[in-house]
Amino acid sequence: MFLLSQILKRIIKQGTLTVFDADGREHFYKGTEDGPTVTLRLHSKKTALKLALYPKLYLGEAYMDGDITLDGGDIYDLLDLFTRNLGWGSRHPLATFGDTLYRIYWFFRQFNPRGRAQRNVAHHYDLGDDFYALFLDENRQYSCAYFKTPEDSLEQAQLQKMAHIAAKLALKPGLKVLDIGCGWGGMARFLAENADVEATGVTLSKNQHGYAREKAQQMGLASKVDYRLVDYRDVTDKFDRIVSVGMFEHVGVPHYGEFFRKVKSILTDDGVALLHTIGTADRPSPTNAWIDKYIFPGGYIPPLSQVMPEIEKAGLYVTDVEILRVHYADTLRAWRQRFLARLDEVTALYDERFCRMWDFYLCASEVSFRNSGLVVFQIQLSKRLLDLPLTRGYITEIEENELNPARIAAE
């Protein structure tokens, strides 16, 4: 407990943390600024040592395994306390050795050939349709929503997200649109139904592919939407518009150039592409070890400084960049509220350890978007400078008229 105590004394500058060690002794850490008040109990001596040596991995594991519990609060409060104190752009003070070993391991994790890409996708997205239906919106948008007001429901915010993206694509009836990493197909169906385009979605998830095709059939959109179980690198058709939402995080830095060269090669000369991806305001650093092991193997969140050079090398114009701040934190909060409201059903599908794992994931992700520099990038791309309006007014006009989310929801 000594080593962990020394670390906590250095970290806690906001809020108050009380820790009861495995022998029942109380340790008190109070910052000089206001913040959350949390009580943590450690249920074994080895837990204290592991947390001191490499908390980026062992904090999540300890929570999953029941080796730590919270009194008078929950895991969100603890993670909020830690991330507020660490902020972004910081490094854990005594995790140098663990970080060094992990960086060596991470160097090889960045390579994402087709076989590994499919296994990584299956790890997370093939958990089962019943599970994701418990907490996602009715269109199964598993990415950042777009909240115009704090009162927006999750369903409304997700419709607003799809309309916002569709407006940036400047669609016209009859255009061919590709959705790279289409998930359960909601974006492609939205575009086909509301913008009168021919949409193609590609995914590596068998579960998502099967659901998307069945849903399109039920909605009478099978003739306008084509879903393919294929790697985007194997697509050869030409498209007028390309969109990718929440997929780029799985590409891997060594493959960024390949991704943008592919986009350019299958985009028509007057085409437009829109990339929606999680990004960071921090300097490049490996994915959190716990997230990589349990949630998104091979996933990575880049700063703009790693993305923009590869776009330039591919010969594409960046015609617009928008940074969505806190929108994903609010999305994750809504997901967690729904997840906890149906916790008994999740437990019946899996077990309590799985529930704690997902609770930790949702909480850790939310506080990262609130306190640790995570944002969402929307990057608009084209091959030519003059194929889009020169001011942003067209985006608002399309959202308010042609693709008004309130009208779409009412229909």
C-alpha positions as CSV (number, residue, x, y, z in Angstrom):
1,M,0.0,0.0,0.0
2,F,3.0,2.3,0.6
3,L,3.8,2.7,-3.1
4,L,0.2,3.3,-4.1
5,S,-0.2,5.8,-1.3
6,Q,2.8,7.8,-2.5
7,I,1.3,8.0,-6.0
8,L,-2.1,9.1,-4.7
9,K,-0.6,11.8,-2.6
10,R,1.0,13.3,-5.7
11,I,-2.1,12.9,-7.9
12,I,-5.1,14.1,-5.8
13,K,-5.2,17.9,-6.2
14,Q,-9.0,18.1,-6.7
15,G,-11.6,16.3,-4.6
16,T,-11.2,13.8,-1.9
17,L,-10.3,10.1,-2.0
18,T,-10.6,7.7,1.0
19,V,-9.0,4.3,0.6
20,F,-9.5,1.3,2.9
21,D,-6.7,-1.2,2.3
22,A,-7.0,-5.0,2.6
23,D,-6.3,-4.8,6.4
24,G,-9.1,-2.3,6.9
25,R,-6.8,0.7,7.5
26,E,-8.0,4.1,6.3
27,H,-5.9,6.3,4.0
28,F,-7.1,9.8,3.3
29,Y,-6.2,12.0,0.3
30,K,-7.7,15.5,0.0
31,G,-6.9,18.0,-2.7
32,T,-6.8,21.8,-2.3
33,E,-9.6,22.3,-4.9
34,D,-13.2,21.1,-4.9
35,G,-14.1,17.9,-6.7
36,P,-15.7,14.5,-6.3
37,T,-15.6,12.7,-3.0
38,V,-15.0,8.9,-3.3
39,T,-14.4,6.0,-1.0
40,L,-12.5,3.0,-2.4
41,R,-12.0,-0.4,-0.8
42,L,-9.2,-2.7,-1.8
43,H,-9.8,-6.4,-1.1
44,S,-6.3,-7.8,-1.4
45,K,-2.8,-6.6,-0.8
46,K,-1.7,-7.5,-4.3
47,T,-4.3,-5.2,-5.7
48,A,-2.6,-2.2,-4.2
49,L,0.7,-3.2,-5.7
50,K,-0.7,-3.9,-9.1
51,L,-2.6,-0.5,-9.1
52,A,0.7,1.2,-8.2
53,L,2.7,-0.5,-10.9
54,Y,0.3,-0.2,-13.9
55,P,-3.2,1.3,-13.2
56,K,-3.9,1.7,-16.9
57,L,-4.5,-2.1,-17.1
58,Y,-5.1,-3.2,-13.5
59,L,-7.7,-0.7,-12.4
60,G,-10.2,-2.0,-14.9
61,E,-9.3,-5.6,-14.1
62,A,-9.6,-5.1,-10.4
63,Y,-13.1,-3.6,-10.9
64,M,-14.2,-6.5,-13.1
65,D,-12.9,-9.1,-10.7
66,G,-14.4,-7.5,-7.6
67,D,-11.0,-6.7,-6.1
68,I,-12.1,-3.1,-5.6
69,T,-15.5,-1.8,-4.6
70,L,-16.9,1.7,-4.0
71,D,-18.8,3.1,-1.0
72,G,-21.3,5.9,-1.5
73,G,-20.6,6.2,-5.2
74,D,-19.8,4.1,-8.2
75,I,-17.0,3.5,-10.7
76,Y,-17.9,6.7,-12.6
77,D,-17.1,8.8,-9.6
78,L,-13.7,7.2,-9.1
79,L,-12.8,7.6,-12.8
80,D,-14.0,11.1,-12.8
81,L,-11.9,11.9,-9.8
82,F,-8.7,10.4,-11.4
83,T,-9.2,12.0,-14.9
84,R,-9.9,15.4,-13.4
85,N,-6.7,15.3,-11.5
86,L,-4.6,13.8,-14.3
87,G,-6.2,16.0,-17.0
88,W,-4.9,15.5,-20.5
89,G,-1.4,15.7,-21.8
90,S,-0.2,14.1,-18.6
91,R,1.5,10.8,-17.8
92,H,1.1,8.6,-14.8
93,P,4.0,9.5,-12.5
94,L,5.3,6.0,-11.7
95,A,4.2,3.9,-14.6
96,T,7.3,4.5,-16.7
97,F,8.5,0.8,-16.8
98,G,5.0,-0.5,-17.6
99,D,4.5,2.1,-20.3
100,T,7.8,1.3,-21.9
101,L,7.0,-2.4,-22.2
102,Y,3.5,-1.6,-23.5
103,R,4.8,0.8,-26.1
104,I,7.0,-2.0,-27.5
105,Y,4.0,-4.3,-27.6
106,W,1.9,-1.5,-29.1
107,F,4.3,-1.0,-32.0
108,F,3.3,-4.4,-33.4
109,R,-0.4,-4.0,-32.5
110,Q,-0.7,-1.1,-35.0
111,F,-0.4,-3.4,-38.0
112,N,-3.9,-4.4,-39.1
113,P,-3.9,-6.8,-42.1
114,R,-7.2,-8.3,-43.3
115,G,-7.3,-11.3,-41.0
116,R,-6.5,-9.4,-37.9
117,A,-8.9,-6.7,-38.8
118,Q,-11.7,-9.2,-39.0
119,R,-10.8,-10.8,-35.7
120,N,-10.7,-7.4,-34.0
121,V,-14.1,-6.5,-35.3
122,A,-15.7,-9.8,-34.3
123,H,-14.3,-9.4,-30.7
124,H,-16.5,-6.4,-30.1
125,Y,-19.2,-6.1,-32.7
126,D,-20.3,-9.8,-32.8
127,L,-21.4,-9.9,-29.2
128,G,-25.0,-10.3,-30.4
129,D,-27.9,-8.2,-31.6
130,D,-29.9,-8.7,-28.4
131,F,-27.1,-7.1,-26.4
132,Y,-26.7,-3.9,-28.4
133,A,-30.5,-3.5,-28.8
134,L,-30.7,-3.0,-25.0
135,F,-29.0,0.4,-25.0
136,L,-28.6,1.8,-28.5
137,D,-31.1,4.0,-30.3
138,E,-33.7,2.4,-32.7
139,N,-31.3,2.9,-35.7
140,R,-28.4,1.2,-33.8
141,Q,-26.0,4.1,-34.2
142,Y,-23.0,3.0,-32.3
143,S,-21.1,6.3,-32.6
144,C,-21.2,9.9,-31.3
145,A,-24.6,11.6,-31.5
146,Y,-25.1,15.3,-32.2
147,F,-26.8,17.1,-29.4
148,K,-28.1,20.6,-30.4
149,T,-29.6,21.1,-26.9
150,P,-29.1,19.4,-23.6
151,E,-32.7,18.3,-23.7
152,D,-32.3,16.3,-26.9
153,S,-33.1,12.6,-26.5
154,L,-30.6,10.0,-27.8
155,E,-32.9,9.1,-30.7
156,Q,-33.2,12.8,-31.7
157,A,-29.5,13.4,-31.3
158,Q,-28.6,10.4,-33.5
159,L,-31.0,11.5,-36.2
160,Q,-29.4,14.9,-36.0
161,K,-26.0,13.3,-36.4
162,M,-27.0,11.4,-39.6
163,A,-28.6,14.6,-41.0
164,H,-25.6,16.6,-40.2
165,I,-23.3,14.2,-42.0
166,A,-25.7,13.8,-44.9
167,A,-25.8,17.6,-45.3
168,K,-22.0,17.8,-45.5
169,L,-22.1,15.2,-48.3
170,A,-24.2,17.6,-50.4
171,L,-26.3,14.7,-51.8
172,K,-28.4,14.7,-55.0
173,P,-30.9,12.0,-56.0
174,G,-29.4,9.0,-57.8
175,L,-25.9,9.4,-56.5
176,K,-23.9,6.3,-55.4
177,V,-22.8,6.4,-51.8
178,L,-20.4,4.1,-50.0
179,D,-20.5,3.7,-46.2
180,I,-17.1,2.3,-45.0
181,G,-17.7,0.4,-41.8
182,C,-21.4,0.6,-42.0
183,G,-22.2,-1.1,-38.6
184,W,-25.8,-2.2,-38.4
185,G,-26.6,-0.2,-41.6
186,G,-28.5,2.8,-40.1
187,M,-26.6,5.5,-42.0
188,A,-26.9,3.8,-45.4
189,R,-30.7,3.3,-44.8
190,F,-31.1,6.9,-43.7
191,L,-29.4,8.2,-46.8
192,A,-31.3,5.9,-49.2
193,E,-34.7,6.7,-47.6
194,N,-34.3,10.4,-47.1
195,A,-31.9,11.6,-49.8
196,D,-32.9,9.2,-52.6
197,V,-29.5,7.8,-53.2
198,E,-28.1,4.3,-53.9
199,A,-26.2,3.3,-50.8
200,T,-23.6,0.5,-50.3
201,G,-22.4,-0.4,-46.8
202,V,-19.4,-2.6,-46.1
203,T,-18.6,-4.3,-42.8
204,L,-16.4,-7.1,-41.4
205,S,-19.0,-8.1,-38.8
206,K,-21.1,-11.1,-39.7
207,N,-23.7,-10.1,-37.1
208,Q,-24.0,-6.5,-38.3
209,H,-24.1,-7.6,-42.0
210,G,-27.0,-10.1,-41.3
211,Y,-29.0,-7.5,-39.3
212,A,-28.5,-4.7,-41.9
213,R,-29.7,-6.8,-44.8
214,E,-32.7,-8.1,-42.9
215,K,-33.6,-4.5,-41.7
216,A,-33.4,-3.1,-45.2
217,Q,-35.7,-5.8,-46.5
218,Q,-38.2,-5.1,-43.7
219,M,-38.1,-1.4,-44.6
220,G,-38.6,-2.0,-48.3
221,L,-35.1,-0.6,-49.1
222,A,-33.5,-3.7,-50.4
223,S,-33.4,-2.3,-54.0
224,K,-31.6,0.9,-52.8
225,V,-29.2,-0.4,-50.2
226,D,-26.5,-3.1,-50.7
227,Y,-24.7,-4.4,-47.7
228,R,-21.4,-6.3,-48.3
229,L,-19.4,-8.5,-45.9
230,V,-16.0,-7.3,-47.3
231,D,-12.9,-5.4,-46.3
232,Y,-13.0,-1.8,-47.6
233,R,-9.6,-2.4,-49.3
234,D,-11.3,-4.9,-51.6
235,V,-14.0,-2.5,-52.9
236,T,-13.4,-1.6,-56.6
237,D,-16.6,0.3,-57.6
238,K,-16.6,4.0,-58.1
239,F,-18.8,6.2,-55.8
240,D,-20.0,9.8,-55.9
241,R,-19.9,10.0,-52.1
242,I,-18.0,8.1,-49.4
243,V,-18.8,8.3,-45.7
244,S,-17.1,6.5,-42.8
245,V,-18.4,6.9,-39.2
246,G,-16.6,5.3,-36.3
247,M,-14.5,3.0,-38.3
248,F,-11.2,4.9,-38.8
249,E,-10.3,4.1,-35.1
250,H,-9.7,0.5,-36.2
251,V,-7.6,1.2,-39.3
252,G,-4.2,1.5,-37.6
253,V,-1.6,4.2,-38.1
254,P,0.6,2.2,-40.6
255,H,-2.6,1.9,-42.8
256,Y,-3.7,5.5,-42.8
257,G,-2.0,6.2,-46.2
258,E,-3.6,3.0,-47.6
259,F,-7.0,4.2,-46.3
260,F,-6.9,7.6,-47.9
261,R,-5.4,6.3,-51.2
262,K,-8.3,3.9,-51.4
263,V,-10.8,6.6,-50.8
264,K,-9.3,8.7,-53.6
265,S,-9.1,5.8,-56.0
266,I,-12.8,4.8,-55.7
267,L,-14.2,8.4,-55.4
268,T,-15.4,10.0,-58.6
269,D,-13.6,13.1,-59.8
270,D,-16.4,15.4,-58.5
271,G,-16.9,13.2,-55.4
272,V,-17.0,14.2,-51.7
273,A,-16.0,12.1,-48.7
274,L,-16.8,12.6,-45.0
275,L,-14.7,11.0,-42.2
276,H,-16.2,10.9,-38.7
277,T,-13.8,9.6,-36.1
278,I,-12.8,9.9,-32.5
279,G,-9.6,12.0,-32.1
280,T,-7.5,13.4,-29.4
281,A,-6.1,16.8,-28.5
282,D,-3.2,15.1,-26.8
283,R,0.1,14.0,-28.4
284,P,0.2,10.6,-30.0
285,S,0.2,7.8,-27.5
286,P,-0.8,4.1,-27.4
287,T,-4.3,3.0,-26.7
288,N,-5.1,2.4,-23.1
289,A,-4.0,-1.1,-22.2
290,W,-7.3,-2.2,-20.6
291,I,-9.3,-0.9,-23.6
292,D,-7.1,-2.7,-26.0
293,K,-7.2,-6.0,-24.1
294,Y,-10.9,-6.1,-23.3
295,I,-12.9,-3.8,-25.6
296,F,-11.3,-2.7,-28.8
297,P,-8.2,-4.8,-29.7
298,G,-6.1,-2.9,-32.2
299,G,-8.1,0.3,-31.8
300,Y,-6.3,3.7,-31.8
301,I,-7.4,7.3,-31.4
302,P,-5.2,9.7,-33.4
303,P,-4.5,13.5,-33.1
304,L,-5.1,15.5,-36.3
305,S,-1.3,15.7,-36.7
306,Q,-1.2,12.0,-37.6
307,V,-4.2,12.2,-39.9
308,M,-3.7,15.3,-42.0
309,P,-0.3,14.4,-43.5
310,E,-1.7,11.1,-44.9
311,I,-4.6,13.0,-46.5
312,E,-2.1,15.4,-48.1
313,K,0.1,12.5,-49.4
314,A,-3.0,10.8,-50.9
315,G,-3.7,14.0,-52.9
316,L,-7.1,14.9,-51.4
317,Y,-8.3,18.3,-50.4
318,V,-9.5,18.9,-46.8
319,T,-12.5,21.1,-47.5
320,D,-13.9,21.3,-43.9
321,V,-13.0,20.2,-40.4
322,E,-15.4,20.3,-37.5
323,I,-14.6,19.3,-33.9
324,L,-17.5,17.9,-31.9
325,R,-16.7,18.5,-28.2
326,V,-18.5,16.7,-25.4
327,H,-21.1,15.3,-27.7
328,Y,-19.7,11.8,-27.3
329,A,-19.6,12.2,-23.5
330,D,-23.3,12.9,-23.6
331,T,-23.9,10.0,-25.9
332,L,-22.0,7.6,-23.6
333,R,-23.9,8.9,-20.6
334,A,-27.2,8.1,-22.4
335,W,-25.9,4.6,-23.3
336,R,-24.9,3.9,-19.7
337,Q,-28.2,5.0,-18.3
338,R,-30.0,2.6,-20.7
339,F,-27.4,-0.1,-19.9
340,L,-27.9,0.2,-16.2
341,A,-31.7,0.3,-16.5
342,R,-31.6,-3.1,-18.2
343,L,-28.7,-4.6,-16.2
344,D,-30.7,-7.7,-15.3
345,E,-31.2,-8.5,-18.9
346,V,-27.4,-8.0,-19.6
347,T,-26.6,-10.3,-16.7
348,A,-28.9,-13.0,-18.1
349,L,-27.1,-12.8,-21.5
350,Y,-23.6,-12.8,-20.0
351,D,-22.6,-12.6,-16.3
352,E,-21.8,-10.0,-13.6
353,R,-18.2,-9.8,-14.6
354,F,-19.1,-8.8,-18.1
355,C,-21.5,-6.2,-16.8
356,R,-18.8,-4.7,-14.7
357,M,-16.5,-4.7,-17.7
358,W,-19.0,-2.8,-19.8
359,D,-19.8,-0.4,-17.0
360,F,-16.1,0.4,-16.6
361,Y,-15.8,0.8,-20.4
362,L,-18.8,3.2,-20.7
363,C,-17.6,5.2,-17.6
364,A,-14.0,5.4,-18.7
365,S,-15.0,6.5,-22.1
366,E,-17.3,9.2,-20.9
367,V,-14.8,10.8,-18.5
368,S,-12.2,10.7,-21.2
369,F,-14.4,12.8,-23.4
370,R,-15.1,15.2,-20.5
371,N,-11.7,15.4,-18.9
372,S,-8.9,13.9,-21.0
373,G,-8.9,15.6,-24.4
374,L,-10.9,13.2,-26.5
375,V,-13.1,14.8,-29.2
376,V,-14.7,13.8,-32.5
377,F,-13.3,14.9,-35.9
378,Q,-15.5,15.4,-38.9
379,I,-13.2,15.8,-41.9
380,Q,-14.7,16.6,-45.3
381,L,-12.6,15.7,-48.3
382,S,-12.8,16.2,-52.1
383,K,-10.6,15.7,-55.2
384,R,-11.3,19.3,-56.5
385,L,-11.6,22.7,-54.8
386,L,-14.8,23.9,-56.4
387,D,-17.2,20.9,-56.1
388,L,-18.8,22.2,-52.9
389,P,-20.3,25.6,-51.9
390,L,-17.7,28.0,-50.6
391,T,-19.5,28.8,-47.3
392,R,-21.1,26.5,-44.7
393,G,-24.6,27.9,-45.1
394,Y,-25.6,24.9,-47.3
395,I,-25.1,22.6,-44.4
396,T,-27.6,24.4,-42.2
397,E,-30.0,24.9,-45.1
398,I,-30.1,21.1,-45.9
399,E,-30.5,20.2,-42.2
400,E,-33.4,22.6,-41.7
401,N,-35.2,21.8,-44.9
402,E,-34.4,18.7,-46.9
403,L,-33.2,16.5,-44.0
404,N,-35.0,18.0,-41.0
405,P,-34.7,15.5,-38.1
406,A,-38.0,16.6,-36.5
407,R,-39.8,16.0,-39.7
408,I,-38.1,12.6,-40.3
409,A,-38.9,11.5,-36.8
410,A,-42.6,12.5,-37.2
411,E,-42.8,10.5,-40.4
